[in-house]
Amino acid sequence: MRLAINLAITLAFKNAVHHGGQTVRPGAFEVTPLMLDDVMYLSTPYNRVIALDAESGKEIWNFDPRATDWGQVPNGTGYVHRGVAVWTGPGERRVFMNSRWRLIALDATTGQPIPGFGHRGEVDLTEHLTW
């Protein structure tokens, strides 16, 4: 029962989808949250990543990759982000997320980009792409 209550708190997290003042629109909130230990990681339609305390639903950190700085996505449905991936290595845990053409690695404890991953925590997935 406690998990169901906490999941309801998490999915009702209103600030996760609010992106005030922008002329872009979100699509559906279609996320699959990940829970590791007592932390739930999820992404919002605007590509923000949020870590929540699974017991209380309180925000631990959030990261905004500023996906809307490049305008509305041309998919006709609005911004959508379906989730993040987590990697655990010796003494560290990383949260990976894509945002438009970028792959971003975040420190799972702080939500800050991992400086040693790509360039300041991100990799341009189109850099060597042949069109």
Contacts in CASP RR format, 6 or more apart in sequence:
PFRMAT RR
TARGET T0000
AUTHOR 0000-0000-0000
METHOD contacts of the structure
MODEL  1
MRLAINLAITLAFKNAVHHGGQTVRPGAFEVTPLMLDDVMYLSTPYNRVI
ALDAESGKEIWNFDPRATDWGQVPNGTGYVHRGVAVWTGPGERRVFMNSR
WRLIALDATTGQPIPGFGHRGEVDLTEHLTW
2 55 0 8 1.000
3 54 0 8 1.000
6 40 0 8 1.000
6 54 0 8 1.000
6 55 0 8 1.000
6 56 0 8 1.000
6 57 0 8 1.000
7 33 0 8 1.000
9 56 0 8 1.000
9 57 0 8 1.000
10 33 0 8 1.000
10 40 0 8 1.000
10 42 0 8 1.000
10 52 0 8 1.000
10 54 0 8 1.000
10 57 0 8 1.000
11 29 0 8 1.000
13 50 0 8 1.000
13 52 0 8 1.000
13 57 0 8 1.000
13 59 0 8 1.000
15 59 0 8 1.000
16 42 0 8 1.000
16 44 0 8 1.000
16 48 0 8 1.000
16 50 0 8 1.000
16 62 0 8 1.000
17 26 0 8 1.000
17 29 0 8 1.000
17 44 0 8 1.000
17 45 0 8 1.000
17 46 0 8 1.000
19 26 0 8 1.000
19 46 0 8 1.000
19 68 0 8 1.000
22 68 0 8 1.000
23 71 0 8 1.000
23 72 0 8 1.000
24 46 0 8 1.000
24 68 0 8 1.000
24 71 0 8 1.000
24 72 0 8 1.000
24 73 0 8 1.000
24 78 0 8 1.000
24 79 0 8 1.000
25 72 0 8 1.000
25 78 0 8 1.000
25 79 0 8 1.000
26 44 0 8 1.000
26 45 0 8 1.000
26 46 0 8 1.000
26 78 0 8 1.000
26 79 0 8 1.000
26 80 0 8 1.000
27 45 0 8 1.000
27 77 0 8 1.000
27 78 0 8 1.000
27 79 0 8 1.000
27 80 0 8 1.000
28 45 0 8 1.000
28 77 0 8 1.000
28 80 0 8 1.000
29 44 0 8 1.000
29 45 0 8 1.000
30 45 0 8 1.000
30 80 0 8 1.000
30 82 0 8 1.000
31 42 0 8 1.000
31 43 0 8 1.000
31 44 0 8 1.000
31 81 0 8 1.000
31 82 0 8 1.000
31 83 0 8 1.000
32 82 0 8 1.000
32 83 0 8 1.000
33 40 0 8 1.000
33 41 0 8 1.000
33 42 0 8 1.000
33 83 0 8 1.000
34 40 0 8 1.000
34 41 0 8 1.000
34 42 0 8 1.000
34 83 0 8 1.000
34 84 0 8 1.000
34 85 0 8 1.000
34 86 0 8 1.000
35 41 0 8 1.000
35 54 0 8 1.000
36 86 0 8 1.000
36 88 0 8 1.000
36 93 0 8 1.000
36 108 0 8 1.000
38 53 0 8 1.000
38 54 0 8 1.000
38 55 0 8 1.000
39 51 0 8 1.000
39 52 0 8 1.000
39 53 0 8 1.000
39 54 0 8 1.000
39 60 0 8 1.000
39 108 0 8 1.000
40 51 0 8 1.000
40 52 0 8 1.000
40 53 0 8 1.000
40 54 0 8 1.000
40 57 0 8 1.000
41 49 0 8 1.000
41 50 0 8 1.000
41 51 0 8 1.000
41 52 0 8 1.000
41 84 0 8 1.000
41 86 0 8 1.000
41 95 0 8 1.000
41 108 0 8 1.000
42 49 0 8 1.000
42 50 0 8 1.000
42 52 0 8 1.000
42 83 0 8 1.000
42 84 0 8 1.000
43 49 0 8 1.000
43 50 0 8 1.000
43 81 0 8 1.000
43 82 0 8 1.000
43 83 0 8 1.000
43 84 0 8 1.000
43 97 0 8 1.000
44 50 0 8 1.000
44 81 0 8 1.000
45 78 0 8 1.000
45 79 0 8 1.000
45 80 0 8 1.000
45 81 0 8 1.000
46 64 0 8 1.000
46 67 0 8 1.000
46 68 0 8 1.000
46 79 0 8 1.000
46 81 0 8 1.000
47 64 0 8 1.000
47 65 0 8 1.000
47 67 0 8 1.000
47 79 0 8 1.000
47 81 0 8 1.000
47 97 0 8 1.000
47 99 0 8 1.000
47 100 0 8 1.000
48 62 0 8 1.000
48 63 0 8 1.000
48 64 0 8 1.000
48 65 0 8 1.000
49 62 0 8 1.000
49 63 0 8 1.000
49 65 0 8 1.000
49 84 0 8 1.000
49 95 0 8 1.000
49 97 0 8 1.000
49 106 0 8 1.000
49 111 0 8 1.000
50 59 0 8 1.000
50 61 0 8 1.000
50 62 0 8 1.000
50 63 0 8 1.000
51 59 0 8 1.000
51 60 0 8 1.000
51 61 0 8 1.000
51 62 0 8 1.000
51 95 0 8 1.000
51 108 0 8 1.000
51 111 0 8 1.000
52 58 0 8 1.000
52 59 0 8 1.000
52 60 0 8 1.000
53 59 0 8 1.000
53 60 0 8 1.000
61 110 0 8 1.000
61 111 0 8 1.000
62 111 0 8 1.000
63 104 0 8 1.000
63 106 0 8 1.000
63 111 0 8 1.000
63 112 0 8 1.000
63 113 0 8 1.000
65 97 0 8 1.000
65 99 0 8 1.000
65 102 0 8 1.000
65 104 0 8 1.000
67 79 0 8 1.000
67 99 0 8 1.000
67 100 0 8 1.000
68 79 0 8 1.000
70 100 0 8 1.000
72 78 0 8 1.000
72 79 0 8 1.000
73 79 0 8 1.000
73 100 0 8 1.000
81 97 0 8 1.000
81 99 0 8 1.000
83 97 0 8 1.000
84 95 0 8 1.000
84 96 0 8 1.000
84 97 0 8 1.000
85 95 0 8 1.000
85 96 0 8 1.000
85 97 0 8 1.000
86 93 0 8 1.000
86 94 0 8 1.000
86 95 0 8 1.000
86 96 0 8 1.000
86 108 0 8 1.000
87 93 0 8 1.000
87 94 0 8 1.000
87 96 0 8 1.000
88 94 0 8 1.000
92 107 0 8 1.000
92 108 0 8 1.000
93 107 0 8 1.000
93 108 0 8 1.000
93 109 0 8 1.000
94 105 0 8 1.000
94 106 0 8 1.000
94 107 0 8 1.000
94 108 0 8 1.000
94 114 0 8 1.000
94 117 0 8 1.000
95 105 0 8 1.000
95 106 0 8 1.000
95 107 0 8 1.000
95 108 0 8 1.000
95 111 0 8 1.000
96 103 0 8 1.000
96 104 0 8 1.000
96 105 0 8 1.000
96 106 0 8 1.000
97 103 0 8 1.000
97 104 0 8 1.000
97 106 0 8 1.000
98 104 0 8 1.000
98 125 0 8 1.000
101 124 0 8 1.000
101 125 0 8 1.000
101 126 0 8 1.000
102 122 0 8 1.000
102 123 0 8 1.000
102 124 0 8 1.000
102 125 0 8 1.000
103 122 0 8 1.000
103 123 0 8 1.000
103 125 0 8 1.000
104 113 0 8 1.000
104 121 0 8 1.000
104 122 0 8 1.000
105 113 0 8 1.000
105 114 0 8 1.000
105 117 0 8 1.000
105 118 0 8 1.000
105 121 0 8 1.000
105 122 0 8 1.000
106 112 0 8 1.000
106 113 0 8 1.000
106 114 0 8 1.000
107 113 0 8 1.000
107 114 0 8 1.000
113 120 0 8 1.000
113 121 0 8 1.000
113 122 0 8 1.000
114 121 0 8 1.000
115 121 0 8 1.000
117 123 0 8 1.000
END
